[in-house]
Structures are given as C-alpha cells and as structure tokens.
Amino acid sequence: MLGTFLLFLIPTGAGIPAGVLLGQRVGLTAAGMSGLYIGSGLLRAAMFEPVFRWLARRPRHEGGRLERLREAGRLMLARSPLLARAMRGPWAPLVVSYNLDPMAGRVAAAAVGLGWARGWLLSLIADFAYFVSTAVPTIWMQRLVGNEWVTLVVLMVLSAVIPLLWRRLRGTPAS
C-alpha cells in the first residue's frame, strides 16, 4: 500500500499506471486506490503551497526564472486562442491541472485571481479526473493483455504516439 501511495506522488501522473497495477496486486479496491491518490494530492498541495507563496512574495527583479516562465506562458497563450480563452477564469486550474499536474493548476489559479482554497479544490478535482481517465484504461489494458510489464510498455508507447498522430491528423507541427 505504501508503494502505491509513493508511486501516486510522482508528478505529472507518471506513476498512476504503475500505482494502479501495484494496488491491484496487493488487493486494493478502486475506492482504496482513489483514497490513496486523493491523499497523495493533498500531501503534494501541503508541500507545494509554502514554496509557492514564498516564490510569489519575491520581488519580480529577483525572480529571473519566474519572469521567464511568465513570458513563456504568454507566448504559449498567444499561439492558441482556445487555450487563451480557457485561461481567463475558473477553467484555468482545471485545464492546466488535467494536462500537467495540480501544482501547475494552482499556479494557473493564482494567475486568474483565485484564492488558495478554491485554486487547490479545482486543481485537485481536475487531477482526480485525470487519475480516473488513466486508471480505468490501465485496468482494462491489464485485463486484456494479462501482463503488467507489457501493459506499462503499451500505455507508455500509446501516450507518446497518440499525441503525435493527433497533431499529424490536424496538420499542426509538433512542438
């Protein structure tokens, strides 16, 4: 159970498939794994919030890296009008957290003026939605394939190939 929890702590959702498979192996139910995942999100929030507040209080002239990140964000939003619209309100932490991780969602929430409680709530909701949308195919694939290692490899390959195929079908260049 501790191993599953530790895998769920890995940022960007990379530990979800392995954590789900390990959780199944040790007999955790879906509710048990969900509880561990929510707990890992709360722990990450508790560890990240003090660092985020410290960085946010630093004067802009000291935060060269932070200013470069802000500029990179502005350039990214300029390239995607749909993303720019989504980043103007409470959708920001949902979109960012689902696509990256809840810490990035918290930053997006602050950028659109949401407080810490609402920002974390929206970020963790989106992160849990990502957990479900990753855990269910992992379980399905493991039942289909019957081997945990093959399941992990197939899921990693699919997570790399599907976005490339999608971009090619849409005719947009890879970034």
C-alpha positions, -999 to +999 in steps of 0.1 A: +000+000+000+029+024+008+044+016-026+012+026-044+010+058-024+046+067-033+040+060-070+010+083-069+033+111-055+052+112-088+043+145-106+025+147-139+007+114-134+036+093-145+031+070-115-006+063-120-004+032-142+023+015-121+005+026-089-028+011-101-012-021-111+006-024-078-025-015-059-044-043-077-016-067-070-018-060-032-056-062-032-066-026-030-101-018-042-109+011-066-121+031-036-089+023-017-067+034-047-088+065-051-084+074-014-046+069-017-045+091-048-065+119-032-042+116-001-012+120-024-027+151-040-033+166-006+002+159+005+016+174-026-006+205-020+006+208+015+043+206+004+039+229-026+018+258-011+045+272+012+071+271-016+046+288-040+038+315-015+075+321-009+081+324-046+051+347-051+063+371-024+097+375-041+101+408-060+100+404-097+135+418-102+149+389-082+129+362-099+146+360-133+134+324-138+099+332-127+097+361-152+110+338-180+082+313-171+056+341-172+069+352-207+069+316-219+033+313-207+023+345-225+039+332-257+021+298-254-013+315-249-007+338-279-003+307-301-036+291-290-067+313-289-088+285-275-063+279-246-061+317-240-099+318-236-098+289-212-071+305-191-092+336-183-113+323-154-120+293-132-113+269-161-076+278-158-068+254-129-090+227-144-073+228-178-038+231-165-041+206-137-057+180-160-030+184-186+000+189-163-003+184-126-021+201-097+009+223-087+008+239-122-030+241-118-025+260-085-002+285-103-028+290-130-055+295-103-034+322-088-028+338-122-065+343-127-071+356-091-085+325-074-076+321-037-056+291-024-087+270-013-106+274-045-075+270-066-065+238-049-100+225-050-103+230-087-068+217-093-073+185-073-107+179-089-091+180-123-062+159-112-086+132-098-104+133-132-070+126-148-064+098-123-097+081-133-091+086-170-057+069-166-066+042-141-096+028-159-077+022-192-048+008-172-070-018-156-087-025-189-054-030-207-040-052-180-071-075-182-068-075-220-030-082-221-027-102-189+009-090-181+017-059-160+050-051-177+035-053-212+006-032-200+030-005-188+050-005-221+019-004-242+005+025-222+038+044-224+040+039-262+004+049-267+008+081-245+037+091-268+023+081-301-013+092-299-005+130-295+019+128-324-008+111-346-033+137-335-011+166-344-004+150-378-041+144-385-048+180-375-019+193-396-002+211-367+035+209-362+050+191-332+062+215-305 
